[in-house]
Amino acid sequence: MHIPTIKPLYLKIITHIGALLPLAWTVQDYFTNNLTVNPIQELTFRTGRYALILLILTLAITPLNALFGWRKLIPVRRLFGLYAALYATLHFLIFVGLDYGFDRELLQEAIFEKRYALIGFSAFLILLALALTSNRSAMKRLGKRWKKLHRLVYLAGGLAIVHFIWVVKADLTRPLLYGSVMALFLLFRLRPLRRWAQSIRVRFRRTGTLKVGETRP
Ligand code: HEM
């Protein structure tokens, strides 16, 4: 399967626009008073949701590449990650600034006593560290450690899901749905599964058709 021949530059432009649209839509809703009766909570929910969706999209690129050979998506992975960090930062700033009015004591109490806030904060710190080290110079400086550090994206994803579960409390449908998708992507880190995906891809490319269980002569 091939991605339609989109030039890498266009793919990046589409990603920028797609990732910024929810922000533009939220800003518009803010200025037109369309953010429910509790606008601060709605802003917190929306930015949290966008951060998580972008994080999941970041994690989707490796399996998509393994299954379909969509290498063109690799540069877009970094953009998704950066936008996930941007929305997580906005989510954090709304919590710290609008919700808690930058009150240090109250914030300390909230972050260290509310388990959902502590785990969200941990996920946020990881995303921030990854965003700050996602450039070429950090890659060079960190050498082999760069890859190890950036594997923490899976930990950030797991923490964000637990945060989501603790936030919603009763109806676990949404966090479990997001969590299952994330777990599926995580499976593709396992070597046997990656090899299997690769072998299917090669066979598919050779024959043009995919017959499950078929072996090459
Ligand atoms: C500094 C760290 C964080 C803090 C203090 C924080 C705080 C919050 C708060 C207060 C809520 C709303 C709770 C409520 O009113 O019931 C929330 C919801 C949420 N947060 Fe966070 N959060 C943090 C980090 C993150 C991160 C890193 C992510 C994702 C990558 C995330 C994803 C979510 C999601 C998905 C929701 C629920 C949205 C919904 O119900 O649709 N949060 N968070």
Boltz pocket constraint, residues with backbone or C-beta under 6 A from the ligand:
constraints:
  - pocket:
      binder: B
      contacts: [[A, 41], [A, 44], [A, 45], [A, 46], [A, 47], [A, 48], [A, 49], [A, 51], [A, 52], [A, 55], [A, 84], [A, 88], [A, 91], [A, 92], [A, 95], [A, 116], [A, 117], [A, 120], [A, 121], [A, 122], [A, 123], [A, 124], [A, 127], [A, 156], [A, 160], [A, 163], [A, 164], [A, 167], [A, 168]]
      max_distance: 6.0
